[in-house]
Amino acid sequence: MKKSSNQKDWEEFINNKSKVFDKDNSQNNSTKKKKFLKYDFHGYSIEDAQKKTEELIFKCYKEGVKEILIITGKGIHSNTDNDVYVSKEYSKLQNIIPEYIKNNPEILSKINFIKPAPQKLGGTGALIINLKKL
């Protein structure tokens, strides 16, 4: 059976490990000599994302990383729309992470600015955190 071009493209993507960041591999957690770090928060709970955000910011600040790209997703798969007890705005990581940072002076002191990522880096489903120099 012949493979479609979509199947071939998908297999090439899967087999090209250089473009896929393995967030569970501890070797990838080294940020030394990097000016930019990309981290995907898909699948994280709010609490875990807050802890990881704090950890990333402190580690990157200490190691001289200039920017962190945090991929939050857009929250379109969150099942909060029908829950009257949950804030639709503050149940999504794209809104929670900036608020968490703003309300934590120790973290905020390490940051120049937070902004939505440009479209090519994830648009409204990602954030760029620009860090101050040590």
C-alpha positions in Angstrom: 0.0 0.0 0.0 1.4 3.4 -1.0 1.9 6.0 1.6 0.2 9.4 1.1 2.4 12.5 1.1 0.8 13.4 4.5 1.9 10.1 6.0 5.5 10.6 4.6 5.7 14.1 6.0 4.4 13.0 9.4 6.9 10.1 9.5 9.8 12.5 8.6 8.7 14.9 11.4 8.4 12.1 13.9 11.8 10.6 13.0 13.6 14.0 13.1 14.2 14.3 16.8 16.3 17.4 16.5 13.2 19.6 16.2 11.2 18.0 19.1 12.1 19.1 22.6 11.8 16.2 25.1 10.7 18.0 28.2 11.0 14.9 30.3 14.6 14.2 29.4 16.8 15.7 32.1 19.6 16.4 29.6 17.4 18.9 27.9 16.9 20.8 31.1 20.4 22.4 30.9 20.1 26.0 29.8 23.8 26.8 29.8 25.0 29.0 27.0 21.5 29.3 25.6 19.9 32.7 25.0 16.5 31.3 24.4 14.5 28.5 26.0 11.3 26.9 24.8 9.0 25.0 27.1 5.7 23.3 26.4 3.1 23.4 29.2 0.4 21.3 27.4 -1.0 18.8 29.9 0.1 20.7 33.0 -2.3 21.5 35.7 -2.4 25.2 36.9 -0.5 24.4 40.1 2.2 22.4 38.2 2.5 25.1 35.6 3.0 27.8 38.3 5.7 25.7 40.0 7.5 25.0 36.7 7.3 28.6 35.6 8.9 29.7 38.8 11.6 27.1 38.5 12.3 28.0 34.8 12.5 31.7 35.5 15.0 31.3 38.4 17.1 28.8 36.5 17.2 30.8 33.3 17.9 34.0 35.2 20.8 32.4 37.0 22.2 30.9 33.8 21.9 34.1 31.7 19.1 33.0 29.4 17.5 36.1 27.9 14.1 34.8 26.8 11.7 31.9 27.6 9.0 30.9 25.2 6.3 29.2 27.2 3.8 27.3 25.0 0.5 27.3 26.9 -2.0 26.5 24.2 -5.1 28.5 23.8 -7.3 26.6 26.3 -9.8 25.5 23.6 -9.8 22.0 24.9 -10.3 23.0 28.5 -13.7 21.7 29.8 -14.5 24.9 31.8 -17.1 26.4 29.6 -20.0 24.6 31.2 -18.8 24.9 34.8 -20.4 28.0 36.4 -17.9 27.7 39.4 -14.8 28.1 37.2 -13.6 31.4 35.7 -13.3 31.0 32.0 -10.5 33.5 31.9 -8.5 32.3 34.8 -8.7 28.6 34.2 -6.4 28.8 31.2 -2.6 28.8 31.5 -2.2 31.6 29.0 -3.9 33.9 31.5 -2.8 32.3 34.8 0.9 32.4 34.2 1.2 36.2 33.7 -1.0 36.8 36.7 1.0 34.4 38.8 4.2 36.2 37.9 2.7 39.7 38.5 1.6 38.6 42.0 5.0 37.2 43.0 7.5 40.0 43.6 10.5 37.7 43.8 9.8 36.3 40.3 8.7 39.6 38.9 12.0 41.2 39.9 13.8 38.9 37.4 11.6 39.9 34.4 11.7 42.8 32.0 8.4 42.0 30.3 5.9 39.3 29.3 4.2 39.4 26.0 2.2 37.2 23.7 4.4 35.3 21.2 4.4 36.3 17.5 2.2 34.2 15.4 5.2 32.1 14.0 6.1 31.1 17.6 2.6 30.3 18.8 0.7 33.5 18.8 -2.0 33.7 21.6 -1.1 30.1 22.6 2.3 31.1 23.8 4.1 33.7 25.9 7.5 35.3 25.7 9.1 36.1 29.0 12.1 38.5 28.7 14.5 38.2 31.6 16.7 40.8 33.2 20.5 40.3 33.3 22.0 38.9 36.4 
